[in-house]
């Protein structure tokens, strides 16, 4: 999907020229010719980046930026005809990501746009979840539920269940579980796995009337969807 840019610029000829160049580069462009309209459109949250002139009718670009920053962190590049340190510092201090002085080369503007878009924070990834029937494990929140009811697990129980869920439908040997959950340097006996499997069954299978954790005799354990009720 093409990235969308809001251009807030009252010089219509300049706005049209910039719009054509941006569209040629594959961007979607929306224009506003005064500060109040520009702020309204910027607050819609529909744009990936905003090009904002400082000298605007109705409301200055600086005021637009200040109000926008109360609600949005969308990248903003200021367009200014005044090449003064005070204007540049004021814009950056008010929350602008960059500025460019008129007249500007379109190649420079495009480069600044690309740089600003690269700096955008990525959207937070959805918490990874592992499931087996009615059981859901949220690995980011470190939570386990069965039919929406929470299951209280120790760290070791959680790690053991986590590894089994990651390998759902695969039979995992006791030795492999020890290596991955307890660590390669674990000095205890393999029956530690059996003990913790009993803990998990008590808290999940027996408590909620499901059969998720299965024993494969002579081999190890597997989790698979099989409701016992």
N, C-alpha and C positions, 0 to 999 in steps of 0.2 A: 504494500500500500504506500502511495506517495506521501511524503511528509508535507504537512500543511503549514504555511507561513502566513502570518497576519502582517500586512504592511500598513502602518499608520503614517501617512505623509500627505500634507496639504498641497504640495506642488504636483498637480495632476499629470503634467507631462513627464516629470521625473518618476512619479509612481507608475505610470504606464510603461516607461522604458524598463524599470526594474522588474515589473510584473512579467513582461515578455521574456526577459533574460532568465528569470526564475522558472517560468513555465518551460522554457527550452531545456533547462537543466533537469526537468522532471518533477519539480515541486508543484503542489497546489497552492494557489495564492488567493487571499481575500484582502480587499483594500478598505481602508477607512480614511476619511479626509479631515476629521476633526478629533480633538482629544476625548470628548465625551463618548462619541460612537466607538472610538478605538478602545477605550476602557471597557465599555459594555461587551464588545466582541472578545477582548482579551480575557475577560472574566468567564467567558463561556467554557473555557477549558478545552476547546476544540483544536487548538493550534500547537504545533511542535516548537515553534519559535516565533518571536515577535520582533519586527523591525520598527523602531519607534523614533520618529522625529522629535527633536526637543521643542522647536517653535511651532506650535499648533494652535489653531483657533479653538475657543471654547474651554480648553483646559490644556495647560502646558504638558509637554512630554514628561517632565520631571514629576509633576503631580500625578499623571497617569501611572508612572512607574511606582511611586510611593504607595498609591492605593492598590495597585495590582499586587505588590509584594506582601500585602496583608493576607492575601488569600491564595497566591500562586507563586511557584518557583519556576515557571516556564522561562526558558532562555530568552533574554532581551538584548538586542544590539541597538544602541542609540545611534541615530543619525543626526549629526550636528554641523551647521555651517560655521560655528564659532570654534576655532582651533585654539582654545585657551585651556590652561592647566586647570583652572577653577571649574570650568564646565565638565571637563573629563573626570576630575576627582569627585565632583558632586554627583555625576551620573553613576559612577562605580560605587560610591558610598551609599547611594540610594537603592542599590541592588542590581544595577545593570551588569551583564556578563561581559560586554565589550562595547566599543564605540568605534565609529568610523566618521571621518571628516569629509564633508562635501567640498568640492567635487571629488568623487572617488572612482577608481577603476573598478569595473564590474568584477574583474578577476579577483581583486582583493576582497570585495564584499562576499563573493562566493566562498572564498577560502575561510573567511571569518565565520560564515554561516556553518560550514562543515565542521570547523573546530568547536563551535558552540554546541552543535548537535551531538558531537562525540562525547561531550562532557556531561550530557544529561544523565541523571541517576537512573539506573534501570529499575523497572518495576520489581517489587519484591516477589520472589518466587513463591508459589503456593506451597504450603508446608507439605513435604512428602508424606504420603500415607501408605501403609501396607495393610492389606485386608485378607481375611480368611473367613468366609461365611459372615456371621454376625459380629466377628471380632474386627476392630479397627485400631491400628497403631499409628499415632501421630508422632513421627520421629523427631520433629522439631520441638514440639511441646513436651515430648517425653511422656506421652499419655497413652493409655490403652483403655478401650471401652468394649463392652459386649452389649449389643442392642441398646447402645447409648448410655449404659450404666458404667461408671468408672471402675477400673480394676487396679488395686494398689499393688505394685510390684517393687521389689528391691532392685537395685542397679543390676545385680547379676542375673536375676530373673528376667528383667527387661532385655538385657543383652542376649541372653539365650533365646528368648522368644523372637527377638529381632532377627537373629541369624537364621532361625528356622523359617520365619516368614519371608525373608529374602530368598530362600531356597524352597518356597512352597511347592509341594508335589514331588520334591526330591528327597530320597532317603539319605540322611546324614549319619555317618558313623559316630560313635562316642568319641573316638580319637580325634576326628575332625572338629567336633564340637569343643573338645578340650583345647585344641590348638587355637581356634578362632575366638572363643569366648573367655577362656581362662589364660591363654597365652602359651607359647611354645615351651616356656621354661617352668610350667606348672609341675610341681613335684608330687602332687597327690595321686589318688587312685581314680580310675575311670568311673567308679561308682558315684563320684561327685555329680556327674551328669544325671544319673538316675534319681538322685536325691532332689535335684532342682527340677527335674521333669515332674516329679510327684508334687512339688510345690505349685508348679504351673497348673497341673491338672486340678488340684484342689481349688485354686482360685478362679479357674476358667471353666473347664469341662464339667466338674462336679457342681460348682456353684450355679452355673447357668443352664445346666442340662443340655450341653452340646458335646460333640466329640470331634475335637480339632487336632489334638496331639495324639498321634498313633505310634505304636511300637511295631517295628519290623524285627521279629525274633532273629537273633544272631547277627544283626546288622547295625541297627540304630533306631533313629526316630524320624518321623515325617509329619508335617502339618498339611492337612487337606480339608476341604469343606465337606462336612458330614454332620448334619444336625441329628442328635440322638433323640430329640423329643418327638 
